[in-house]
Amino acid sequence: MHVLNGLSMRKPFLALNQFISIKYIRLLSLYCPHNMAAQSGQKGIANMTIYELAAVAAATLWAFGGMISATPSRELGAVAYVHIRMVIIGVMLTIYMLIAGTWDTIQTEHYQPLVLSGFIGIFLGDSSLFLTLNRLGPRRTAIVFSLAAPFSVILGWMFLGEHLSLLQIIGVIIVSLGVVLAVVFGKRKAQQHQWEAIKGPLWIGVSIGVFAALCQSVGSILARPVMAAGADPVAASVIRVVTSAMFLTILVRLPIKSVKRRNPLTPKLLWLTVFAGVNGMGVGMTLFLFALEGGEVGIISTLSATSPALLLPMLWIKTKEVPAIGAWVGAGMAVVGSALLFV
């Protein structure tokens, strides 16, 4: 039915649209700053402060959401956790899309890139991300995943003909060096919390994390032309998330022990899974989109990329262990390098 397509019916769902737009929209907006720049009007200093604070708050919630995910991902297993997560998100997105009637923005030629984007960016990317989380812990995972930003810049230059400046090249190098520093020198011997423990060879965990960041970037690149053509973000998300959920459903039903759920889905684990998604993809995304509405896109994008640094004091409070100097310096380099990508 297209009765709900009218403007009067779309307005009530604007907040919901902001609430449930999943993280790939974050990637698209981060790595396509010029698409948003024209929407930013001239704002006063006071208003800009509000928008900048909203961006920092969004980054804080994303960091917090990653920390929350550590427990259910470990208890359920990475693949099982991502499967449950994607099913929940898919239901939310589909309900919104059916009510708001935004499916008509998806054209026939959009299906192939969006399905590929969902398979690579979410099915492979998210599964690898949480496999990394289980092996390396929240801190190392966040810092390794910050490579998604330079990967997207490089891929945009290689395949979309986007300009790559000298400052952006320097930014890529700084982020990469920051990741190496934080991973190799980011732990003191006195730190004994399980989140600082490395399960299995370090190089395997880092390799999976780099693969996750690359998959997320490829997924973003594949979806970018579709979004530029005017496709509704939530409708596009439905295709990506449902694609991922379908492949995950097939995967968890295979006779492979490593992809099976490790423990029963208790109410506590379900609550943590839902809370992590709502916290990061809901409230965090709402704040980020609000910040983009009125802030300078480059500044907002940079502030929203500070999650690896903001995660450190959270871990300090949670584990009661002070992160090593290498962790602070490496996270700082990742933030500075990300800032140069948006100059």
C-alpha positions in Angstrom: 0.0 0.0 0.0 1.2 3.5 -0.9 -1.2 5.3 1.3 1.5 5.8 3.9 3.8 7.4 1.3 2.5 10.9 2.0 4.5 13.6 3.6 2.2 13.8 6.6 2.7 10.1 7.3 6.5 10.2 6.8 7.2 12.9 9.3 6.3 10.9 12.4 8.9 8.3 11.4 11.8 10.7 11.0 13.0 10.0 14.6 12.6 6.2 14.0 14.5 6.5 10.8 17.4 8.1 12.7 17.0 5.6 15.5 17.3 2.4 13.5 19.6 3.4 10.7 22.5 1.0 11.2 26.1 1.6 11.2 26.7 1.3 7.5 25.0 4.7 7.1 27.6 6.0 9.5 30.3 4.7 7.1 28.6 6.2 4.1 28.3 9.6 5.8 31.8 9.5 7.1 33.4 8.6 3.8 31.1 10.8 1.6 31.5 14.1 3.5 30.8 16.2 0.4 27.4 14.7 0.0 26.4 16.1 3.4 28.3 19.4 3.3 25.7 21.2 1.2 23.1 20.5 3.9 25.1 22.3 6.6 23.9 25.9 7.0 25.7 28.7 8.7 25.3 28.2 12.5 26.3 30.2 15.5 29.2 29.2 17.8 26.7 28.1 20.5 24.9 25.8 18.0 28.1 24.4 16.7 29.1 23.5 20.2 25.9 21.5 20.6 26.5 19.6 17.4 30.1 18.9 18.3 29.1 17.6 21.7 26.5 15.4 20.0 29.2 13.9 17.8 31.4 13.2 20.8 28.4 11.6 22.6 27.8 9.4 19.6 31.4 8.2 19.6 31.2 7.6 23.3 28.1 5.4 22.9 29.7 3.5 20.0 32.7 2.8 22.2 30.4 1.8 25.1 28.3 -0.4 22.8 31.5 -2.3 21.7 32.4 -2.9 25.3 28.9 -4.2 26.1 29.1 -6.6 23.1 32.2 -8.3 24.6 30.2 -10.5 27.0 27.4 -11.8 24.7 29.8 -12.3 21.9 32.1 -14.3 24.1 29.3 -16.3 25.7 27.3 -17.1 22.6 30.2 -17.2 20.1 30.9 -14.5 17.5 28.9 -16.0 14.6 25.9 -16.9 16.8 25.9 -13.4 18.4 26.0 -11.6 15.0 23.2 -13.9 13.8 20.9 -12.9 16.6 21.9 -9.3 16.3 21.2 -9.2 12.5 17.8 -10.9 12.9 16.7 -8.4 15.5 17.9 -5.4 13.4 16.4 -6.9 10.3 13.0 -7.1 12.0 13.2 -3.5 13.2 14.2 -2.2 9.7 11.6 -4.2 7.9 8.8 -3.1 10.1 9.8 0.5 9.6 10.1 0.1 5.9 6.7 -1.5 5.5 5.0 1.3 7.6 6.8 4.2 6.0 6.6 2.8 2.5 10.1 3.6 1.4 10.7 0.5 -0.7 9.8 2.3 -3.9 13.2 4.2 -3.7 15.0 0.9 -4.5 15.5 0.3 -8.2 16.1 -3.0 -9.9 19.7 -2.1 -10.6 20.3 -1.5 -6.9 19.8 -5.1 -5.8 23.1 -6.6 -6.9 25.4 -4.0 -5.3 23.3 -4.0 -2.1 23.3 -7.8 -1.8 27.0 -7.8 -2.4 27.4 -5.0 0.1 25.4 -7.0 2.7 27.3 -10.2 2.1 30.8 -8.6 2.2 30.2 -5.7 4.6 28.0 -7.3 7.2 28.0 -11.1 6.8 31.8 -11.3 6.4 32.7 -7.9 8.0 30.6 -8.2 11.2 31.3 -11.8 11.7 35.1 -11.1 11.4 34.8 -8.1 13.7 33.3 -10.1 16.6 35.7 -13.0 16.0 38.4 -10.4 16.5 36.6 -9.1 19.6 36.7 -12.6 21.1 40.4 -13.0 20.3 41.8 -9.6 21.1 39.3 -7.9 23.4 37.5 -4.5 23.0 40.6 -2.2 23.0 42.6 -3.9 20.4 39.5 -4.6 18.2 38.5 -0.9 18.2 42.0 0.2 17.3 42.4 -2.4 14.5 38.9 -1.6 13.2 39.9 2.1 12.8 41.7 1.0 9.7 38.2 1.0 8.0 38.5 4.8 7.5 41.8 4.7 5.5 40.7 1.6 3.7 37.6 3.4 2.5 39.6 6.5 1.4 42.0 4.3 -0.6 39.2 2.2 -2.2 37.3 5.3 -3.1 40.4 6.6 -4.9 41.1 3.3 -6.6 37.6 2.4 -7.8 35.4 5.6 -7.7 38.0 8.0 -8.9 37.9 10.1 -5.8 40.8 12.5 -5.1 43.5 11.4 -2.7 45.5 14.3 -1.2 48.9 14.3 0.4 47.3 15.0 3.8 45.0 11.9 3.3 48.0 9.8 2.5 49.8 11.0 5.6 46.6 10.3 7.6 46.5 6.7 6.3 50.1 6.2 7.4 49.5 7.7 10.8 46.4 5.6 11.5 48.3 2.5 10.4 51.3 3.3 12.7 48.9 4.0 15.5 47.3 0.6 15.1 50.6 -1.1 15.2 51.7 0.9 18.3 48.5 0.2 20.2 48.4 -3.5 19.4 52.1 -4.3 20.0 52.9 -1.9 22.9 49.4 -1.3 24.3 49.5 -3.7 27.3 51.4 -3.5 30.6 52.5 -6.8 32.3 50.4 -5.8 35.3 47.2 -5.8 33.3 45.5 -9.2 34.0 41.9 -8.5 32.9 40.5 -11.1 30.5 39.8 -8.3 27.9 43.6 -7.7 27.7 44.3 -11.4 27.2 45.0 -12.6 23.6 43.4 -15.9 22.7 45.5 -17.7 20.1 48.3 -16.2 18.0 48.3 -12.4 17.9 48.8 -12.3 14.1 45.7 -14.3 13.5 43.5 -12.0 15.6 45.0 -8.9 13.9 44.6 -10.4 10.5 40.9 -11.2 11.1 40.5 -7.6 12.4 42.1 -6.1 9.3 39.9 -8.3 7.1 36.9 -7.1 9.0 37.8 -3.4 8.5 38.5 -4.1 4.8 35.1 -5.9 4.4 33.3 -3.0 6.0 35.0 -0.6 3.7 34.3 -2.7 0.6 30.6 -2.9 1.7 30.5 0.9 2.0 32.1 1.4 -1.4 29.5 -1.0 -3.0 26.6 0.8 -1.4 27.8 4.3 -2.1 26.6 4.7 -5.7 23.2 3.4 -4.7 22.9 5.9 -1.9 24.1 8.7 -4.2 21.3 7.7 -6.6 18.7 8.6 -3.9 17.9 5.2 -2.4 16.3 5.4 1.1 19.0 4.4 3.6 16.6 2.2 5.7 15.3 0.4 2.6 18.8 -0.2 1.4 19.7 -1.4 4.9 16.9 -4.0 4.8 18.5 -5.6 1.7 21.9 -5.6 3.3 20.8 -6.8 6.7 18.4 -9.5 5.4 21.1 -10.7 3.0 23.5 -11.0 6.0 20.9 -12.7 8.2 20.1 -15.3 5.5 23.7 -16.3 5.1 24.2 -16.4 8.8 21.1 -18.5 9.3 22.5 -21.0 6.8 25.9 -20.9 8.4 24.8 -21.6 11.9 22.7 -24.6 10.7 25.8 -26.3 9.2 27.4 -29.1 11.1 30.3 -26.9 12.2 30.8 -26.7 15.9 32.7 -23.4 15.9 29.7 -21.5 14.5 27.1 -23.0 16.9 25.8 -21.2 19.9 28.1 -21.9 22.8 25.6 -21.3 25.6 21.8 -20.9 25.8 20.4 -17.5 25.0 19.5 -16.4 28.5 17.4 -13.3 29.2 20.5 -11.6 30.3 22.4 -12.3 27.1 19.4 -11.3 25.0 19.1 -8.1 27.0 22.8 -7.3 26.5 22.5 -8.0 22.7 19.5 -5.8 22.3 20.9 -3.1 24.6 24.2 -3.0 22.7 22.4 -2.6 19.4 20.0 0.1 20.7 22.8 1.9 22.4 25.2 2.1 19.5 22.9 1.9 16.4 19.9 3.7 18.0 20.8 6.5 20.4 24.4 6.8 19.0 23.2 7.0 15.4 20.5 9.6 16.3 23.1 11.9 17.9 25.4 11.4 14.9 22.7 12.3 12.4 21.7 15.3 14.5 25.3 16.5 14.5 25.5 16.2 10.7 22.4 18.3 10.3 24.1 21.4 11.6 27.8 20.8 12.2 30.7 21.1 9.9 30.9 17.7 8.3 34.7 17.3 8.5 34.7 18.2 12.2 31.8 16.0 13.0 33.3 13.1 11.1 36.6 13.5 13.0 34.9 13.7 16.4 32.8 10.7 15.7 36.0 8.7 14.9 37.4 9.2 18.4 35.8 5.9 19.7 39.2 4.1 20.1 40.4 6.9 22.4 37.2 7.3 24.3 37.1 3.5 25.0 40.3 3.7 27.0 38.9 5.5 30.1 35.9 3.3 30.0 38.1 0.2 30.1 40.1 1.9 32.9 36.9 2.3 35.0 35.6 -1.2 34.1 38.8 -3.2 34.6 40.4 -0.9 37.2 43.6 -1.2 35.2 45.3 1.8 33.7 45.9 1.3 29.9 49.5 1.4 28.8 51.1 4.5 27.3 51.3 2.7 24.0 47.5 2.3 24.0 46.9 6.0 24.6 49.5 7.1 22.0 48.2 4.6 19.4 44.6 5.6 19.9 45.6 9.3 19.7 47.4 8.6 16.4 44.4 6.9 15.0 42.2 9.9 15.8 44.7 12.4 14.4 45.2 10.3 11.3 41.4 10.0 10.8 41.1 13.8 11.1 43.5 14.2 8.2 41.3 12.0 6.1 38.5 14.5 6.2 40.6 17.7 5.6 
